[in-house]
Every structure is written in C-alpha cells, then in structure tokens.
Amino acid sequence: MAAIVTSGLTKRYGGGPPVHPPWIHPAPVVRALEDLSIEVREGEIFGFLGPNGAGKSTTIRLLLGYLHASGGSASVMGLDIARDSVEIRRRTGYLPGGIALYDTMSGEDLLDYLGELTGRPAARRAELCDRLEMSGSTLKRLVRDYSRGMRQKIGIIQALQHDPELAILDEPTEGLDPLMQRAFYTILEDLQKAGRTIFFSSHVLSEVERVCDRVAIVRRGRLVALEDVEALLARRKRNVEMRVDGPPPHLEGVAGVSAVAVAPDGRITCHLEGEVEPFLAALREVRVIDLTIEPAHLEEAFLELYHDEGDETDAAPEAVPA
Amino acid sequence: MNRALFVQTWRAQRLKILIVCVALAVWGALLPIVYGAFGQTFRDIIDSGIVPEQLTQFGGGDIFSLSGSISLGAIHPISLILNSVFAVGFATAAIAGERQRGTLEVLLARPISRRTAYVTLLLATLSFVAAGVAATLLGAVVGSAIAGVLDELAVERLPLVWLNGFLLFAAFGSIGLAASVSFDRLTPALGITAAIVVVMYFLEVLGTFWPDAEPLQPYSLFHYYQPKQILEGEAPLLNFALPAIVAAIGVVWSLVEFPRRDLAAPA
C-alpha cells in the first residue's frame, strides 16, 4: 500500500461567491496547488522540493487537514484526508516549517504534553534526545531560552517521539548546525530501515539528494518532476569557477560544458553536466590556479530544467485566504 | 473534550486565574463593607436632595441596601474588566492567538479534531468565568460577614445570582471564541469582542443615567444581569434565557465555522 496518494489534488483561494452584490469585489482566484498527482511508497524517504511559495506547505496542510481541497482527492496510509483527518494525524508525525512552540513550558514538559495529546507512548524520545544532544538539563530549561537550533531539535523530537508510521517534515534541518544535520540524516536512515515512511519537504537540493530515494518537484503549484534522485542528479548542472595562468582553456564544445564566460578579472565560469572527465581533459592544456565546482543553486536548476514548464500566469505562490 | 488540553490550559492560566479571582473576591467584599459602614449616611445624603436620585442608581445597583451594593459591585467597571480577562481576553486568544503565534499548528498536528479543541477551550473559558463570578460572590459573603450584615443577605439565592453572572460572561466568552475561530489574528477577534462588550455596557449605563436612552437598554446583555432583583426574590426567566441563547448562538457558529475554514500557514 502507498503511504500517500494524491490524485488531481487542487487548492484555490479567493474567488468569492458566484452571486454577489455589485459593490463587493471578490478576491482574485489564487491557485496554490493545481492537479497534483503523486504516490509516496511505504518505507521510502520522499523528497518534496520547490522554492518558497511553490506549494509544498499547501500540500502538507491539505494532507493533514489544515486546508480543504478545492478539487481532487488524497489518501494517507489508505485513509481519506477529508474524512479521516484525526486518524491520519494519530499515525503521523508532523514537523511544521518554522515551528512555534509554547515558550513558557520546559522542553521536557512540552514533549510530555504533546506526547499525551498524541495518545501514543513516546517510544523514541530518549534515543532522539540522545542523538540530537538534548540532555536532561537542557530539556528542563524553558523553551523561550532555547536557541533556534534547539527549538528545531524539539520540533524534530515531538514529531518522531511516538514512532509514527509516516513522518511529514517541513524544512526539518532549518537552524541545525552541520553536525546536527548529519545526526538528523542518520536518524532518517534508521527510521527508513525500521520501515517508516518519510515525506521530506525542503528547498535545499543537496539535502534532498543526500537522504531521499525519490523526489517530486513543484513550482507555482504544479508538479514539474517526479523521479528518482539518481535521475535528477544526472540532469543536474554544477557551477564551475576557476582561475588559470595564461589564456583561458577552450571549453566551447566540450561535452557537458555550457554557459562559458570569462569575467574582466580573469575568472572563468561555466556550467558542468554529467561526466566530469571531458571537462578535466580540456583543462590539461592550461595551468589551473584555482578551481571550484559547486552544485547549482535550486533556482538555477529550476530555470535550466523546467523554465518552459507550465504557464507562468496561471499559478501563484501560496497565499493566505482572504 | 480533550483532557490533556484542558488540564494544560488550566495549568497555563493558573496564576492569572488566581490573581483575578483574588481581586474579584476583594472587590466583591468591598462594597458590602462600604454599605455596612456608610449605607445609612449615604441614604441620609440622598434623602436630603443634594444629589439627584438618578445618580444613586448604577446598572441596577445602589449603596443603600446589601443586595444593591452587591449588584453595584457586580456591574461596576472594575468587576467587568476583571471578568473580561477570561471572558474576552482568554476567549479571543484561545484560537486566534495560538494561530497568530503558530502554536495551533502543533496542537492540531495531534489527533484532535477542531471541534474537540474548540469544545475543550470553551469549557476552559466557562470554568474560568464560573470561578471569577463565584469569587465575586464569595467575597460578597465574606464582606457581608465582616460588615455584620450577613443576616440581610439571602444566601439561598446566591446560586441564582451566580448563574445570572455566569451566563452573562459565558455569552461574552462564547462571542469571544466565535470571533477567535473566525480570524487568523488576535487583533480583529479581540477588537470585535471588546467592542461588543463596551457598546453593550455603554447602552446599559446610558439608559441608567438618561431616561430617554432607557429603550436602548434591552439591547444590552448587561440589562439582563440583575443581582439585586434576584436577591430580593425576583428572577425573570428572560434574564437567564437571553444570555444563554446568545452563548448558544456563539457556540453553534464556532462549531460550524471552525471545522470548515482553511488554516493557511501562519504568516
């Protein structure tokens, strides 16, 4: 059974009633999500990618019953999102993006309280606290005294402490330092080994590449890609920047190299796609002083891969309903 | 109702409820003491004609009888403000405030339906209001005993006075919660509820001091809060039914509106 199935899931805001007095001007229709059809398999880590306002949070909020769909349908663990929202949330762990916590409670009290509300034993709490380095003394402090990273850790623990069958995590590594990010990735891997499903929303491509099996990419409320991470990686262009001693190398026509440019200060930049060997071979004729190959930024990747997908005018970023 | 949410709500508000209840009890005790000490003196002053008769009445209360002084204490702005801490302040913040802070996200990520969350917060509001009104009356009893006028107090009618006050502030609490479930931010919910309470209070007070404005008083819920009338043996059903109906309308609105509305991501 699939963990999540959406079929033509659509969310529109605004519009107003079909009949209204002439002095009332209904808000324009905003299409936050349009005809989304995806399937998340049980036991996989599924990345849900997109820039801010692409429709990621709208999708999550539809799945968890915060929003009501304007069209289409969806099920989570076989349960209908419109009818069985409470049961879905009983079996799901959710980390909202930019989580807000009750500041006047201690970390421990907050986790106890949220655990009690969930109604399931906090079987994984001790392990999660240990791996995310939330000591007993830290948990006894008030949440208002926590740093952003510590709040995020509490957010992760509250989402996973009851060992949910499905974890929906919205920008989970925001605010975590690199060490804690690593610890978090290993937690996800262990959850996957235990058969849990992770729905992982992020706009950080490198993070999704690292932990996810498959990704869906949304832009302006529409699904623009749904594929294995490996396939996505193969299509990804990397940014290259270098300095050479002498005239620039001849990179035009080299397989996988595009957008070659030489700046007035001598910096040479280009995009590199696929195999790296032809590019390195082209550099053998010059003396390279400095060379940086970095992953493309998400937005650049979108522009390169999907710039001609969809109609720019018929979809819009998530909006708050009027 | 969700027990964990109810208990946590009480736990989070316990210091505030303690302070408000103590303040209401002190205030409730004060006016019977004033009546015991100066009631006859005030009566003599009024009888002399120096002060117009209209200024001796305020919202159905006065200072010339124990029941009147208890009524005056109950309808006085100080009592109104203290009771509104929960009937208006807590009620409007219960959903809209949590929504604005973003903590409603975390709460509704649990297996709790919106209706259950609402009913729990409604019951919490009602329990706070009940405690506040009870504290006022407890203070009145203590104050009457201190002033040595307890024998003038119809103690057996105090539960009806409590019910009358409870229903009034329950109605405001219900309106506050209805506003709270309808808005994403605290300010409009609080503003609308506070405006309703203030306008109703103004209508009642205006009618008290200005006979031409008396026809406006029935439009105010405060007009149906009459502790003196009850303590003196009268208890018109309308004084209980009308606030109860208003409270029920607020509850029905909330139970319909809250589950059907979209909760977009907090700003």
Interface residues (C-beta under 8 A of the other chain):
Chain A: Y13 S57 T58 R61 L64 G65 Y66 L67 H68 S85 V86 E87 R89 R90 T92 Y94 P96 G97 G98 I99 A100 L101 Y102 T104 Y113 L114 E116 L117 T118 G119 Q158 A159 E318 A319 V320 P321
Chain B: N2 A4 L5 Q8 A12 R101 G102 T103 E105 V106 L107 L108 A109 R110 P111 I112 S113 D184 R260 D262 L263 A264 A265 P266 A267
